[in-house]
Amino acid sequence: MKLETLKSRLNLYLEAERKILAGQSYRVGNRELTRANLSEVRAVIDGLVTQIEMLEGVGRGNIAEVVFT
């Protein structure tokens, strides 16, 4: 997946997390609606962050290459 797409999805999931934290359920007229599961949303956020970091090369400074001759 493209970096731009991953960042866009991350922003959507961060907004969903914010809405969940503001209130898990709410009423519209006679209907009561419940937002998504917070732990599932956070798991997707973690996965997206990992993918973005991999594509951006974040953290690669800690990797050493060992060459055996």
C-alpha positions as CSV (number, residue, x, y, z in Angstrom):
1,M,0.0,0.0,0.0
2,K,1.2,3.5,-0.8
3,L,2.6,5.7,2.0
4,E,0.1,8.4,1.3
5,T,-2.8,5.9,1.6
6,L,-1.5,4.5,4.9
7,K,-1.2,8.0,6.3
8,S,-4.7,8.8,5.2
9,R,-6.1,5.7,6.8
10,L,-4.1,6.4,10.0
11,N,-5.7,9.8,10.2
12,L,-9.2,8.3,9.9
13,Y,-8.5,5.7,12.6
14,L,-7.0,8.4,14.9
15,E,-10.2,10.4,14.4
16,A,-12.3,7.3,15.1
17,E,-10.3,6.7,18.3
18,R,-10.9,10.3,19.4
19,K,-14.7,9.9,18.8
20,I,-14.7,6.6,20.8
21,L,-12.9,8.3,23.7
22,A,-15.4,11.2,23.6
23,G,-18.3,8.8,24.0
24,Q,-18.8,5.1,23.1
25,S,-22.5,5.4,22.4
26,Y,-24.9,8.1,21.5
27,R,-28.6,8.7,20.6
28,V,-30.1,10.0,17.4
29,G,-33.8,10.3,17.8
30,N,-35.1,6.9,19.0
31,R,-31.9,5.0,17.9
32,E,-28.9,4.3,20.1
33,L,-25.7,3.9,18.2
34,T,-22.5,2.4,19.5
35,R,-19.1,3.2,18.1
36,A,-16.4,0.6,17.2
37,N,-14.4,-1.4,19.7
38,L,-11.5,0.8,21.0
39,S,-9.0,-2.1,21.3
40,E,-9.6,-3.1,17.7
41,V,-9.2,0.5,16.5
42,R,-5.9,0.8,18.5
43,A,-4.6,-2.5,17.0
44,V,-5.2,-1.1,13.5
45,I,-3.5,2.2,14.5
46,D,-0.5,0.3,15.8
47,G,-0.3,-1.7,12.5
48,L,-0.6,1.3,10.4
49,V,2.2,3.1,12.3
50,T,4.4,0.1,11.9
51,Q,3.8,0.0,8.2
52,I,4.4,3.7,7.8
53,E,7.7,3.5,9.8
54,M,8.9,0.6,7.6
55,L,8.2,2.6,4.4
56,E,9.8,5.7,5.8
57,G,12.8,3.8,7.1
58,V,12.3,4.9,10.7
59,G,14.4,3.0,13.2
60,R,16.8,1.4,10.7
61,G,19.7,3.2,12.4
62,N,19.6,0.5,15.1
63,I,20.1,-2.4,12.7
64,A,23.6,-3.8,12.2
65,E,24.7,-5.9,9.3
66,V,27.0,-8.7,10.1
67,V,29.2,-10.1,7.3
68,F,30.9,-13.4,7.7
69,T,34.0,-14.1,5.6
